[in-house]
Amino acid sequence: MERRVTRERADEATDARRRVPRTDAVLGDPRLAEAVRRLGPGVVKTAVRQAQQRARDGTIPPEQVRDTALALLPPTVGGLRPVINATGVLLHTNLGRAPLSPAARRAVQEAAGAADVELDLPTGVRARRGRTALAALCGRVPSAGAAHVVNNGAAALVLAATALAAGKDIVISRGEMVEIGDGFRLPDLLVSTGARLREVGTTNRTTAADYAAAIGPDTGFVLKVHPSNFRITGFTRAAGTGELAALGVPVVVDIGSGLLAPHPLLPEEPDAQGQLAAGAALVTASGDKLLGGPQCGLLLGAEPVVRTVSRHPLARALRVDKLTLAALEATLTGPDTPTAAALAADPAGLMRRAEQLASALGAHGIDVRAVGSAATVGGGGAPGVTLPSAALSLPEPYAAALRTGPVPVVGRLEAGRCLLDLRAVPPRDDERLAEAVRAAAGR
């Protein structure tokens, strides 16, 4: 009797495996055929084989192979997954810093095909690469006589040092010899260009006289660097750009954060317009920080200086592609960016959103409450500045569940709770955030 039952079960398993649909039959499903056009045959076939194997293992019935294959398909062929940034860090480097505006995203999509990146359509002759984006950049910074764009902020500084100071001295304060992230140190970056560093002053105090004493016939330029991720307080002194410009040599200012003009919430953050007006010959910055655009490096300054930099052979190796140029121009000329909106968010409005979300989620039996929070700019911008915010407070285990959910949400851990700060979360994503929390709670 026991042998007969075992044989019958084996026969049932064999029959189930025989009922697993063939690959060509599964791919004939119109939904999967459309997925092949969207994702390519390789990705879809992999999902189909995984679904077939689940049916052979008895994990799913053979009839569910098509639906399971569809569920296994990724949203895109790329490996990057979109996430909701609920960390309270507006420009989170690990999350790609500034999210692009809808206008910039559309511009990227439109430029993805053939585009007039180096062609003047009326005349049919070759034109300057990125001319409209550069014009838009100069339009936002009236003090700039010209502009150039490279692939990131560090590249902007490397190009400036190579073109203006290779084989010469760069005079820099000891208090500005910073490490810029992931172990990259500014002194190493500058020395790699063939320039020599002349360190002046001390960590906490450097005066214009210190710079003046180091300037000589071999000076390429004086460099002033924004400290980015840290602040030195107490007994301090730093020479201003205006003081340095009076010394008679070019002054290059690396503002880092990409702020083009003064911002009322960030009064101590240097901006490109202000630094050029104070006498800087060249300003370098990142486009994917407070500007709220794509990753790129900005160089703005006097026309002769920018011309020298942009015509250096290294500029060709550091140039940006058409997608970056399209996103940058749309960022400069289009509506406010998500970064600008997050900076301008009303704390009272953020708390109302948090309370509404907490109330709706609490109705599902979820342990959640609305709490006050403190957000930061991030990305090396506005060190020491906190922005009042509001957050959802959840039990700590939610942090991992939310990161690995269907819609990944990245929060932060604080005092044994998972906080989902709303400063960098657009209001249109509130429902997606709520869905992610419900999924993490199994509700």
RORO-116082 format. One line per field, with one value per residue: x, y, z of N, C-alpha, C in turn; residue number from 0; chain. Coordinates in pm, whole numbers. Layout:
N
nu: [X ...] .
nv: [Y ...] .
nw: [Z ...] .
cau: [X ...] .
cav: [Y ...] .
caw: [Z ...] .
cu: [X ...] .
cv: [Y ...] .
cw: [Z ...] .
k: [NUM ...] .
c: [A ...] .
END
This chain:
443
nu: [84 191 394 248 123 345 440 226 234 481 420 230 393 560 373 293 527 537 330 424 445 598 887 855 582 509 631 470 257 77 139 397 527 515 679 922 978 1016 1211 1393 1490 1660 1638 1367 1345 1504 1346 1125 1236 1304 1047 942 1108 1029 775 838 962 751 675 498 182 169 5 47 277 308 205 376 626 591 571 830 980 1205 1157 1302 1578 1811 2043 2011 1795 1504 1451 1286 1384 1404 1572 1626 1840 1904 2067 2182 2467 2503 2265 2262 2265 2130 1793 1663 1466 1123 1122 1392 1419 1248 1386 1621 1520 1425 1663 1792 1795 1906 2051 2101 2367 2622 2578 2474 2163 2030 2240 2378 2637 2918 2884 2946 2984 2727 2635 2389 2327 2547 2510 2274 2371 2550 2360 2231 2426 2527 2775 2962 3181 3212 3157 3216 3170 3228 3274 3240 3257 3515 3664 3643 3805 4050 4096 4119 4350 4540 4541 4607 4811 5002 5323 5367 5308 5044 4884 4761 4552 4637 4422 4235 4293 4142 3966 3767 3577 3510 3773 3931 4167 4214 4480 4627 4487 4537 4818 4854 4814 5046 5103 5253 5209 5177 5158 4996 4961 4774 4592 4359 4376 4433 4567 4539 4794 4953 4913 5014 5285 5370 5338 5485 5701 5651 5392 5086 4809 4602 4427 4108 3915 3601 3515 3327 3222 3267 3318 3519 3540 3549 3857 3933 4030 3988 4089 3909 3760 3773 3990 4198 4189 4297 4567 4696 4725 4567 4264 4120 3820 3680 3368 3217 2941 2757 2583 2440 2356 2294 2122 1843 1813 2062 2285 2562 2674 2890 2842 2835 2788 2837 3108 3244 3177 3319 3574 3696 3876 3800 3547 3470 3240 2988 2734 2533 2451 2346 2247 2081 2087 2213 2493 2784 3063 3110 3254 3305 3372 3608 3627 3878 4016 3844 3842 4110 4113 3910 4013 4227 4396 4313 4049 3894 3890 3740 3489 3127 2837 2563 2325 2370 2413 2160 1998 2114 2065 1783 1746 1849 1685 1424 1128 1127 1358 1346 1525 1531 1264 1254 1427 1277 1056 777 794 565 381 505 476 199 158 296 139 -106 -33 51 -188 -346 -196 -190 -450 -442 -337 -68 232 302 400 377 653 869 1159 1503 1650 1918 2138 2341 2567 2803 2732 2649 2755 2679 2434 2098 1773 1446 1210 975 877 793 774 880 898 1230 1295 1164 1332 1513 1325 1188 1390 1433 1198 926 901 1171 1253 1449 1535 1634 1807 1734 1765 1671 1454 1299 1317 1132 1196 1037 1131 1281 1107 885 550 382 469 372 164 285 485 332 219 449 519 296 330 571 481 318 50] .
nv: [-120 129 150 182 432 600 565 671 939 1011 979 1182 1409 1388 1417 1681 1815 1762 1914 2171 2463 2504 2706 2866 2871 3011 3258 3340 3463 3764 3966 3908 3916 4188 4272 4173 4345 4575 4519 4345 4023 3853 3920 3865 3593 3479 3531 3373 3114 3092 3095 2860 2671 2696 2590 2326 2248 2236 2459 2645 2612 2467 2620 2880 2981 3179 3417 3429 3463 3717 3863 3840 3999 4273 4631 4791 4759 4836 4828 4997 5098 5290 5489 5601 5884 5920 6004 6251 6389 6611 6616 6342 6161 5882 5818 5935 6212 6518 6491 6487 6744 6729 6863 6845 6570 6515 6655 6505 6265 6351 6426 6191 6057 6132 6454 6812 6861 6951 7099 7360 7418 7608 7696 7467 7406 7310 7362 7523 7300 7239 7502 7640 7558 7660 7931 7964 7911 8125 8324 8288 8362 8657 8784 8630 8610 8407 8049 7703 7348 7041 6687 6642 6792 6767 6724 6973 7132 7000 7042 7322 7355 7217 7358 7617 7611 7407 7291 7513 7718 7664 7854 7795 7779 7612 7531 7460 7231 6984 6667 6516 6314 5961 5901 6059 6310 6657 6780 6568 6541 6787 6794 6589 6706 6823 7058 7262 7274 7546 7581 7786 7985 7863 7582 7690 7967 8195 8461 8740 8843 8619 8477 8668 8671 8435 8450 8462 8479 8228 8165 8021 8045 8165 7962 7917 7727 7590 7452 7246 6954 7011 7230 7490 7631 7900 8035 8169 8260 8366 8459 8673 8651 8895 9023 8857 8883 9131 9095 9066 8837 8566 8444 8147 8004 7739 7661 7442 7351 7428 7644 7908 8169 8389 8234 8259 8084 7986 8157 8162 8012 8000 8154 8140 8380 8580 8532 8577 8843 8951 8941 8702 8516 8278 8041 7727 7452 7208 7060 6892 6940 7192 7336 7155 6993 6771 6540 6715 6935 7275 7562 7895 8230 8496 8581 8545 8368 8144 8071 7990 7765 7601 7540 7379 7067 6863 6922 6804 6535 6545 6628 6670 6464 6469 6420 6509 6781 6851 6803 6982 7236 7241 7236 7484 7665 7586 7508 7526 7311 6976 6988 7263 7292 7126 7261 7491 7402 7420 7393 7357 7263 7024 6884 6857 6685 6459 6394 6332 6108 5936 5902 5770 5535 5435 5351 5104 4951 4992 5064 5376 5719 6076 6294 6566 6664 6689 6803 6795 6962 6820 6648 6790 7051 7353 7301 7217 7342 7303 7195 7251 6989 6719 6388 6038 5811 5490 5145 5011 4772 4819 4960 4796 4635 4821 4917 4697 4645 4630 4894 5061 5227 5459 5538 5674 5569 5645 5688 5426 5404 5396 5655 5834 6088 6374 6591 6568 6423 6437 6571 6432 6174 6070 5877 5653 5617 5551 5311 5154 5137 5000 4757 4672 4623 4414 4458] .
nw: [0 88 -98 -332 -290 -278 -541 -682 -604 -715 -981 -1006 -964 -1185 -1387 -1337 -1399 -1669 -1754 -1744 -1926 -2252 -2340 -2574 -2592 -2361 -2412 -2613 -2499 -2507 -2321 -2236 -2477 -2531 -2325 -2411 -2622 -2475 -2276 -2386 -2527 -2374 -2097 -2050 -2116 -1917 -1688 -1753 -1754 -1484 -1371 -1483 -1362 -1097 -1120 -1189 -956 -790 -652 -754 -930 -1261 -1422 -1346 -1452 -1653 -1532 -1312 -1434 -1544 -1306 -1215 -1377 -1415 -1356 -1532 -1765 -1653 -1373 -1158 -898 -846 -555 -254 -94 228 424 530 444 204 -27 -86 -115 -155 -268 -511 -502 -616 -715 -1045 -1202 -1329 -1576 -1653 -1676 -1891 -2086 -2106 -2208 -2458 -2578 -2608 -2850 -3184 -3181 -3195 -3089 -3158 -3385 -3596 -3690 -3870 -4042 -4103 -4031 -3821 -3471 -3150 -2883 -2655 -2642 -2589 -2329 -2191 -2232 -2088 -1834 -1791 -1798 -1557 -1382 -1368 -1324 -1448 -1718 -1897 -1941 -1865 -1891 -1728 -1643 -1360 -1027 -911 -1140 -1260 -1096 -1129 -1403 -1407 -1248 -1401 -1643 -1566 -1378 -1403 -1336 -1187 -891 -658 -430 -113 176 481 631 445 314 224 260 19 7 -3 39 -123 -146 -147 -171 -294 -531 -658 -680 -858 -1102 -1180 -1061 -799 -449 -231 90 325 629 915 1052 1167 1131 877 705 472 444 484 245 63 126 17 -252 -574 -866 -973 -917 -995 -936 -666 -446 -312 -99 -26 287 298 428 700 987 1120 1426 1672 1766 1493 1156 827 506 291 -41 -177 -50 -130 -406 -438 -434 -672 -832 -1014 -867 -774 -683 -520 -475 -443 -362 -559 -549 -708 -665 -382 -102 109 329 364 456 500 305 33 -287 -649 -796 -602 -534 -775 -817 -607 -697 -784 -1027 -1136 -1074 -940 -930 -833 -1031 -944 -691 -483 -699 -815 -1040 -1303 -1255 -1288 -1357 -1295 -1441 -1402 -1495 -1567 -1911 -2063 -1892 -1869 -2137 -2176 -2007 -2119 -2368 -2323 -2380 -2202 -2150 -2344 -2272 -2043 -2103 -2112 -2190 -2432 -2294 -2034 -2086 -2183 -1957 -1778 -1897 -1892 -1618 -1548 -1683 -1650 -1442 -1075 -909 -758 -542 -478 -404 -179 -7 35 169 392 737 901 718 648 888 896 679 777 1000 879 726 934 1072 879 839 1098 1123 1012 1205 1250 1421 1447 1445 1415 1419 1519 1330 1214 931 686 449 305 72 95 128 304 580 916 917 1002 906 997 1023 957 1048 1000 1262 1323 1440 1485 1323 1084 916 764 633 478 308 145 20 -230 -330 -267 33 196 513 831 1128 1460 1799 1848 1678 1353 1138 899 721 585 437 196 46 -210 -207 -383 -362 -130 -111 -226 -39 185 94 79 351 450 311 424 678 634 581] .
cau: [0 278 465 156 103 467 445 124 285 586 353 168 498 603 267 297 641 501 232 491 442 725 930 795 440 500 666 360 162 95 201 541 577 536 794 1041 1005 1057 1327 1484 1458 1740 1581 1238 1367 1554 1230 1042 1303 1289 909 928 1175 942 666 895 990 625 650 377 118 212 -81 87 410 307 190 497 732 563 603 975 1046 1244 1090 1387 1692 1923 2055 1979 1654 1459 1418 1233 1484 1343 1681 1640 1956 1849 2160 2246 2561 2478 2140 2273 2253 2008 1701 1635 1330 1049 1167 1522 1398 1195 1493 1710 1452 1420 1798 1852 1815 1992 2026 2193 2460 2735 2538 2385 2066 2004 2350 2428 2779 2946 2866 3009 2914 2662 2628 2269 2338 2645 2445 2180 2450 2595 2242 2199 2537 2564 2915 3049 3199 3205 3138 3253 3114 3297 3188 3205 3320 3658 3723 3652 3923 4166 4117 4170 4488 4625 4552 4656 4920 5094 5461 5369 5261 4909 4892 4638 4557 4642 4289 4147 4346 4034 3934 3636 3486 3558 3917 4004 4216 4238 4622 4668 4423 4605 4956 4850 4808 5177 5120 5315 5127 5241 5065 5018 4877 4758 4463 4245 4389 4515 4538 4582 4938 5014 4912 5102 5425 5403 5321 5607 5693 5605 5254 4983 4692 4565 4307 4026 3830 3497 3546 3225 3159 3305 3332 3617 3481 3632 3961 3956 4042 4004 4091 3799 3796 3810 4126 4292 4191 4380 4709 4753 4733 4432 4207 4023 3740 3601 3257 3173 2801 2674 2490 2474 2324 2266 1996 1812 1829 2202 2357 2708 2718 2940 2773 2917 2770 2904 3252 3294 3164 3423 3703 3751 3895 3733 3475 3434 3129 2920 2598 2435 2430 2238 2184 1972 2093 2285 2633 2874 3144 3090 3361 3253 3469 3647 3631 4011 4052 3762 3889 4234 4079 3827 4092 4333 4366 4243 3906 3828 3872 3649 3365 3002 2762 2444 2220 2403 2388 2015 1946 2164 1993 1646 1755 1876 1579 1290 1070 1209 1400 1310 1613 1482 1137 1283 1483 1173 940 729 794 429 322 564 416 63 170 335 24 -205 18 49 -327 -391 -126 -234 -580 -411 -275 77 290 363 358 442 745 958 1285 1601 1710 2042 2155 2418 2647 2910 2680 2596 2787 2632 2299 1988 1646 1336 1135 884 905 718 857 838 993 1358 1300 1109 1437 1558 1211 1157 1497 1429 1062 902 941 1268 1249 1567 1519 1751 1783 1759 1711 1600 1337 1322 1254 1114 1190 962 1188 1323 1004 781 414 321 515 318 88 383 550 236 210 572 510 197 390 669 407 235 -92] .
cav: [0 245 164 234 575 668 565 764 1075 1033 997 1316 1508 1379 1475 1825 1867 1756 2021 2301 2508 2527 2846 2940 2891 3119 3384 3378 3547 3903 4050 3881 3965 4332 4287 4150 4471 4678 4482 4260 3880 3786 3943 3798 3447 3444 3528 3257 2992 3088 3057 2719 2591 2695 2495 2190 2219 2229 2582 2704 2525 2498 2722 3014 3014 3307 3527 3436 3523 3862 3922 3836 4093 4401 4744 4839 4671 4887 4770 5095 5098 5416 5479 5721 5935 5968 6014 6386 6449 6650 6577 6222 6112 5741 5809 6009 6356 6590 6430 6579 6797 6672 6927 6788 6431 6519 6700 6391 6171 6407 6433 6058 6020 6229 6590 6910 6895 7026 7139 7475 7374 7704 7706 7334 7394 7268 7468 7494 7200 7287 7649 7694 7533 7754 8062 7963 7918 8264 8405 8275 8420 8775 8822 8541 8646 8285 7928 7574 7237 6912 6579 6653 6905 6744 6743 7118 7181 6940 7112 7456 7345 7173 7462 7745 7603 7294 7338 7637 7707 7698 7898 7750 7776 7479 7496 7423 7109 6896 6539 6545 6201 5833 5893 6148 6428 6769 6796 6465 6573 6902 6757 6500 6788 6878 7183 7254 7339 7632 7590 7906 7999 7748 7514 7773 8110 8231 8599 8780 8861 8487 8450 8764 8633 8314 8476 8495 8465 8093 8143 8005 8113 8143 7877 7923 7608 7579 7331 7143 6870 7040 7370 7522 7742 7950 8130 8143 8373 8325 8573 8675 8654 9032 9047 8780 8938 9252 9058 9079 8711 8508 8372 8043 7968 7617 7672 7304 7313 7458 7755 8011 8301 8375 8171 8313 7983 7945 8284 8146 7928 8083 8136 8176 8521 8661 8515 8646 8987 8990 8948 8573 8501 8154 7968 7590 7403 7087 7085 6800 6971 7288 7374 7059 6939 6645 6542 6785 7037 7407 7661 8026 8334 8592 8515 8493 8254 8030 8030 7913 7636 7520 7500 7286 6931 6780 6953 6706 6410 6567 6691 6601 6417 6547 6403 6600 6918 6872 6812 7105 7352 7238 7273 7628 7748 7533 7535 7492 7172 6913 7037 7395 7272 7070 7368 7590 7337 7481 7292 7328 7179 6891 6816 6818 6564 6348 6358 6266 5974 5856 5867 5669 5409 5386 5283 4966 4885 5007 5146 5490 5850 6191 6359 6667 6609 6787 6763 6863 6979 6709 6671 6885 7187 7411 7222 7272 7398 7208 7243 7188 6899 6627 6251 5926 5730 5350 5057 4997 4669 4867 5018 4695 4592 4926 4923 4580 4627 4653 5033 5083 5353 5470 5633 5676 5519 5746 5652 5299 5412 5424 5782 5864 6234 6412 6709 6537 6341 6522 6533 6334 6039 6031 5752 5547 5595 5479 5174 5084 5109 4892 4633 4631 4575 4299 4496] .
caw: [0 98 -224 -432 -263 -319 -687 -732 -585 -814 -1110 -1005 -982 -1325 -1469 -1319 -1476 -1811 -1783 -1748 -2067 -2318 -2341 -2685 -2562 -2262 -2478 -2701 -2425 -2553 -2218 -2237 -2606 -2513 -2236 -2494 -2695 -2380 -2196 -2461 -2510 -2271 -1964 -2040 -2114 -1784 -1598 -1791 -1706 -1338 -1342 -1518 -1261 -979 -1146 -1182 -815 -718 -576 -812 -1028 -1398 -1483 -1303 -1505 -1725 -1436 -1230 -1517 -1549 -1175 -1195 -1467 -1354 -1420 -1641 -1787 -1574 -1240 -1055 -858 -786 -413 -187 1 352 521 582 378 75 -133 -31 -216 -184 -344 -637 -478 -654 -812 -1155 -1214 -1442 -1701 -1689 -1719 -2027 -2176 -2127 -2296 -2592 -2633 -2613 -2990 -3253 -3133 -3254 -2982 -3215 -3520 -3611 -3791 -3978 -4139 -4135 -3999 -3685 -3371 -3022 -2803 -2533 -2645 -2524 -2185 -2137 -2231 -1976 -1711 -1776 -1769 -1414 -1306 -1447 -1306 -1526 -1858 -1977 -1861 -1925 -1813 -1736 -1594 -1218 -960 -898 -1273 -1284 -1026 -1194 -1530 -1376 -1200 -1511 -1746 -1514 -1280 -1419 -1324 -1110 -752 -614 -291 -48 322 544 681 334 250 269 196 -42 9 -53 55 -215 -76 -236 -206 -389 -659 -719 -713 -976 -1223 -1206 -987 -666 -347 -132 203 407 748 1004 1034 1207 1099 762 668 339 449 466 102 -4 149 -61 -395 -643 -1012 -1010 -872 -1097 -881 -527 -440 -190 -103 76 364 270 530 838 1024 1224 1503 1782 1732 1351 1063 688 415 196 -182 -213 -1 -211 -542 -437 -428 -804 -906 -1027 -753 -809 -566 -533 -380 -421 -348 -676 -526 -806 -609 -238 -62 242 434 370 445 505 194 -77 -415 -764 -828 -501 -539 -894 -793 -512 -765 -826 -1172 -1176 -970 -977 -849 -879 -1079 -887 -550 -459 -825 -835 -1175 -1323 -1215 -1378 -1293 -1355 -1433 -1439 -1463 -1670 -2042 -2100 -1807 -1911 -2270 -2155 -1947 -2209 -2485 -2285 -2431 -2103 -2153 -2433 -2198 -1931 -2149 -2078 -2306 -2468 -2194 -1924 -2133 -2190 -1820 -1717 -1950 -1840 -1477 -1538 -1744 -1622 -1310 -959 -897 -630 -436 -439 -334 -47 76 66 233 516 844 946 615 660 1003 859 596 864 1083 794 695 1057 1101 783 865 1228 1105 974 1319 1244 1528 1379 1494 1353 1513 1464 1283 1167 804 649 305 252 -47 122 132 426 700 1042 904 1013 854 1071 937 1025 1006 1055 1351 1320 1508 1414 1218 957 831 668 553 380 208 58 -27 -373 -352 -160 107 282 622 919 1262 1563 1931 1842 1591 1211 1102 758 714 466 369 59 -17 -271 -164 -474 -326 1 -120 -248 90 269 43 119 495 466 263 524 795 594 591] .
cu: [88 354 377 135 225 475 344 170 394 525 289 273 547 500 267 411 611 405 295 499 581 756 863 647 421 527 559 253 183 163 353 603 604 658 924 1078 1061 1189 1431 1459 1534 1679 1452 1256 1420 1439 1142 1105 1293 1149 886 992 1093 827 718 924 863 594 524 312 165 130 -38 222 410 298 315 612 713 603 753 1049 1085 1172 1169 1502 1814 1924 2020 1829 1616 1417 1353 1334 1414 1447 1684 1765 1914 1935 2242 2336 2535 2350 2142 2259 2123 1920 1667 1489 1257 1093 1300 1508 1343 1302 1590 1647 1450 1557 1860 1872 1916 1952 2134 2298 2579 2704 2445 2288 2041 2113 2402 2574 2796 2936 2932 2922 2855 2641 2506 2271 2436 2588 2347 2254 2500 2477 2203 2307 2589 2711 3010 3058 3187 3190 3184 3200 3195 3216 3165 3286 3469 3729 3737 3777 4051 4197 4174 4316 4583 4648 4621 4780 5010 5238 5476 5318 5113 4920 4758 4657 4561 4504 4192 4200 4255 4036 3791 3541 3546 3711 3998 4041 4256 4387 4669 4612 4499 4747 4959 4847 4945 5201 5192 5227 5215 5140 5099 4924 4877 4620 4346 4255 4486 4473 4583 4733 5011 5022 5013 5248 5467 5396 5454 5592 5643 5461 5159 4855 4683 4434 4238 3922 3727 3517 3443 3172 3197 3313 3441 3563 3577 3730 4005 3971 4064 3999 3977 3849 3840 3952 4229 4302 4279 4529 4774 4775 4591 4390 4103 3951 3658 3489 3193 3024 2712 2570 2530 2453 2290 2129 1965 1830 1974 2293 2508 2761 2765 2866 2859 2909 2847 3055 3313 3286 3271 3562 3764 3764 3819 3667 3444 3327 3075 2778 2492 2416 2317 2176 2069 1971 2166 2428 2716 2955 3131 3214 3306 3357 3494 3668 3770 4052 3974 3806 4016 4204 4007 3904 4209 4297 4290 4092 3829 3798 3766 3512 3242 2929 2636 2333 2243 2375 2238 1956 1990 2087 1850 1643 1769 1759 1438 1239 1165 1239 1346 1397 1567 1351 1160 1341 1373 1054 907 725 654 357 376 502 272 66 202 216 -83 -161 13 -92 -376 -325 -166 -366 -561 -342 -124 123 367 312 436 528 820 1092 1378 1668 1838 2051 2228 2499 2759 2863 2631 2626 2740 2493 2197 1859 1534 1247 1037 906 800 814 798 936 1117 1358 1243 1219 1481 1445 1177 1264 1486 1290 1048 934 1040 1256 1369 1541 1647 1709 1821 1688 1624 1475 1382 1244 1249 1089 1128 1021 1221 1223 899 642 348 362 459 244 181 455 459 223 332 568 410 255 492 602 324 88 -149] .
cv: [125 267 224 383 654 679 663 908 1109 1057 1136 1424 1509 1443 1627 1887 1866 1868 2160 2347 2531 2677 2924 2966 3004 3254 3430 3459 3693 3993 4031 3925 4115 4357 4264 4276 4577 4647 4400 4113 3812 3798 3865 3646 3401 3434 3407 3128 2979 3045 2909 2630 2585 2598 2351 2150 2205 2352 2652 2602 2562 2609 2865 3058 3151 3425 3542 3498 3673 3930 3928 3938 4221 4516 4801 4742 4717 4825 4866 5092 5235 5395 5609 5762 5996 5980 6149 6455 6482 6603 6459 6160 5967 5718 5897 6159 6411 6509 6532 6623 6725 6733 6868 6645 6426 6559 6586 6292 6222 6409 6295 6007 6115 6371 6684 6957 6976 7070 7258 7444 7477 7708 7570 7314 7355 7388 7428 7399 7265 7437 7704 7671 7631 7895 8073 7975 8060 8357 8400 8337 8541 8816 8739 8590 8526 8166 7807 7465 7112 6809 6571 6765 6888 6765 6891 7174 7126 7012 7251 7451 7306 7286 7588 7734 7483 7346 7466 7611 7740 7732 7869 7748 7633 7436 7454 7303 6992 6761 6550 6427 6078 5826 5982 6277 6536 6787 6694 6495 6684 6868 6668 6578 6844 7012 7156 7330 7421 7653 7712 7906 7875 7688 7608 7920 8130 8371 8626 8798 8728 8451 8539 8723 8514 8338 8519 8475 8329 8065 8132 8075 8086 8065 7892 7812 7613 7448 7220 7075 6902 7191 7382 7644 7784 8055 8107 8273 8317 8450 8562 8682 8793 9066 8977 8835 9062 9222 9054 8950 8654 8433 8274 8003 7843 7623 7536 7281 7347 7565 7870 8151 8282 8312 8215 8213 7944 8067 8271 8060 8015 8051 8190 8325 8609 8652 8583 8797 9037 8990 8816 8570 8379 8093 7828 7539 7274 7119 7001 6821 7074 7343 7280 6995 6808 6654 6609 6884 7167 7492 7792 8132 8430 8520 8465 8370 8129 7980 7946 7773 7547 7472 7408 7146 6844 6805 6853 6576 6424 6621 6606 6559 6500 6535 6497 6744 6948 6889 6940 7226 7357 7275 7424 7713 7705 7571 7493 7343 7110 6959 7173 7383 7218 7176 7463 7531 7401 7374 7256 7238 7037 6815 6774 6692 6443 6301 6286 6124 5884 5812 5757 5534 5349 5312 5138 4891 4895 5102 5262 5619 5959 6262 6470 6606 6722 6732 6842 6873 6859 6747 6771 7028 7226 7328 7293 7330 7286 7274 7175 7108 6817 6488 6155 5844 5590 5266 5031 4890 4714 4915 4919 4651 4694 4935 4812 4553 4652 4797 5067 5223 5353 5578 5640 5624 5624 5703 5525 5301 5437 5550 5797 6014 6276 6530 6683 6448 6433 6479 6430 6191 5992 5898 5634 5514 5515 5333 5092 5046 4995 4758 4581 4573 4451 4330 4530] .
cw: [0 -32 -331 -415 -309 -471 -745 -717 -685 -951 -1120 -1028 -1126 -1416 -1459 -1400 -1625 -1850 -1781 -1893 -2122 -2323 -2452 -2661 -2461 -2327 -2576 -2632 -2466 -2450 -2217 -2370 -2598 -2426 -2313 -2569 -2601 -2312 -2272 -2432 -2398 -2133 -1946 -2035 -1979 -1685 -1627 -1738 -1554 -1299 -1373 -1412 -1132 -997 -1138 -1038 -733 -635 -624 -905 -1169 -1463 -1447 -1359 -1572 -1628 -1350 -1308 -1527 -1418 -1151 -1281 -1392 -1423 -1537 -1658 -1709 -1435 -1129 -1026 -802 -642 -367 -81 121 462 592 532 235 -40 -83 -139 -252 -264 -468 -626 -535 -750 -921 -1154 -1327 -1575 -1747 -1737 -1861 -2126 -2206 -2226 -2441 -2659 -2653 -2755 -3053 -3209 -3188 -3152 -3034 -3358 -3515 -3724 -3901 -4085 -4183 -4105 -3852 -3590 -3240 -2940 -2678 -2528 -2573 -2374 -2122 -2132 -2114 -1844 -1687 -1746 -1623 -1326 -1383 -1434 -1390 -1670 -1950 -1883 -1939 -1834 -1838 -1659 -1444 -1153 -943 -1031 -1305 -1219 -1088 -1325 -1505 -1334 -1313 -1611 -1695 -1427 -1294 -1421 -1246 -969 -741 -465 -224 103 374 594 572 256 288 198 146 -47 -56 -52 -38 -143 -175 -269 -309 -528 -731 -762 -838 -1106 -1263 -1139 -854 -567 -253 -20 288 527 833 981 1062 1168 981 716 525 333 432 318 30 10 63 -211 -457 -792 -1059 -967 -991 -1057 -731 -527 -306 -201 9 153 353 395 674 860 1130 1297 1614 1733 1586 1273 924 601 315 52 -227 -170 -89 -352 -551 -439 -566 -881 -917 -901 -806 -680 -597 -429 -354 -437 -465 -654 -618 -753 -462 -212 82 356 456 360 444 391 79 -207 -528 -795 -730 -508 -662 -878 -698 -574 -806 -977 -1224 -1055 -1022 -880 -908 -921 -1012 -737 -537 -587 -859 -972 -1183 -1271 -1324 -1297 -1367 -1336 -1486 -1407 -1576 -1802 -2080 -2020 -1849 -2047 -2259 -2104 -2048 -2331 -2450 -2335 -2332 -2105 -2239 -2359 -2088 -1974 -2114 -2205 -2327 -2364 -2075 -1965 -2137 -2051 -1752 -1766 -1898 -1692 -1461 -1586 -1706 -1484 -1197 -954 -768 -515 -385 -361 -193 46 123 141 367 626 893 846 619 776 971 773 683 948 1001 759 818 1091 1008 808 999 1219 1063 1088 1322 1355 1464 1443 1421 1457 1441 1429 1241 1042 781 497 246 129 -27 129 270 550 826 1037 915 969 930 978 1020 968 1061 1139 1358 1401 1422 1305 1084 862 724 577 445 271 106 2 -177 -416 -241 -99 201 386 703 1056 1364 1692 1923 1757 1446 1177 950 747 581 389 223 -14 -78 -225 -254 -442 -192 -6 -144 -117 182 225 85 266 519 422 365 648 763 603 454] .
k: [0 1 2 3 4 5 6 7 8 9 10 11 12 13 14 15 16 17 18 19 20 21 22 23 24 25 26 27 28 29 30 31 32 33 34 35 36 37 38 39 40 41 42 43 44 45 46 47 48 49 50 51 52 53 54 55 56 57 58 59 60 61 62 63 64 65 66 67 68 69 70 71 72 73 74 75 76 77 78 79 80 81 82 83 84 85 86 87 88 89 90 91 92 93 94 95 96 97 98 99 100 101 102 103 104 105 106 107 108 109 110 111 112 113 114 115 116 117 118 119 120 121 122 123 124 125 126 127 128 129 130 131 132 133 134 135 136 137 138 139 140 141 142 143 144 145 146 147 148 149 150 151 152 153 154 155 156 157 158 159 160 161 162 163 164 165 166 167 168 169 170 171 172 173 174 175 176 177 178 179 180 181 182 183 184 185 186 187 188 189 190 191 192 193 194 195 196 197 198 199 200 201 202 203 204 205 206 207 208 209 210 211 212 213 214 215 216 217 218 219 220 221 222 223 224 225 226 227 228 229 230 231 232 233 234 235 236 237 238 239 240 241 242 243 244 245 246 247 248 249 250 251 252 253 254 255 256 257 258 259 260 261 262 263 264 265 266 267 268 269 270 271 272 273 274 275 276 277 278 279 280 281 282 283 284 285 286 287 288 289 290 291 292 293 294 295 296 297 298 299 300 301 302 303 304 305 306 307 308 309 310 311 312 313 314 315 316 317 318 319 320 321 322 323 324 325 326 327 328 329 330 331 332 333 334 335 336 337 338 339 340 341 342 343 344 345 346 347 348 349 350 351 352 353 354 355 356 357 358 359 360 361 362 363 364 365 366 367 368 369 370 371 372 373 374 375 376 377 378 379 380 381 382 383 384 385 386 387 388 389 390 391 392 393 394 395 396 397 398 399 400 401 402 403 404 405 406 407 408 409 410 411 412 413 414 415 416 417 418 419 420 421 422 423 424 425 426 427 428 429 430 431 432 433 434 435 436 437 438 439 440 441 442] .
c: [A A A A A A A A A A A A A A A A A A A A A A A A A A A A A A A A A A A A A A A A A A A A A A A A A A A A A A A A A A A A A A A A A A A A A A A A A A A A A A A A A A A A A A A A A A A A A A A A A A A A A A A A A A A A A A A A A A A A A A A A A A A A A A A A A A A A A A A A A A A A A A A A A A A A A A A A A A A A A A A A A A A A A A A A A A A A A A A A A A A A A A A A A A A A A A A A A A A A A A A A A A A A A A A A A A A A A A A A A A A A A A A A A A A A A A A A A A A A A A A A A A A A A A A A A A A A A A A A A A A A A A A A A A A A A A A A A A A A A A A A A A A A A A A A A A A A A A A A A A A A A A A A A A A A A A A A A A A A A A A A A A A A A A A A A A A A A A A A A A A A A A A A A A A A A A A A A A A A A A A A A A A A A A A A A A A A A A A A A A A A A A A A A A A A A A A A A A A A A A A A A A A A A A A A A A A A A A A A A A A A A A A A A A A A A A A A A A A A A A A A A A A] .
END
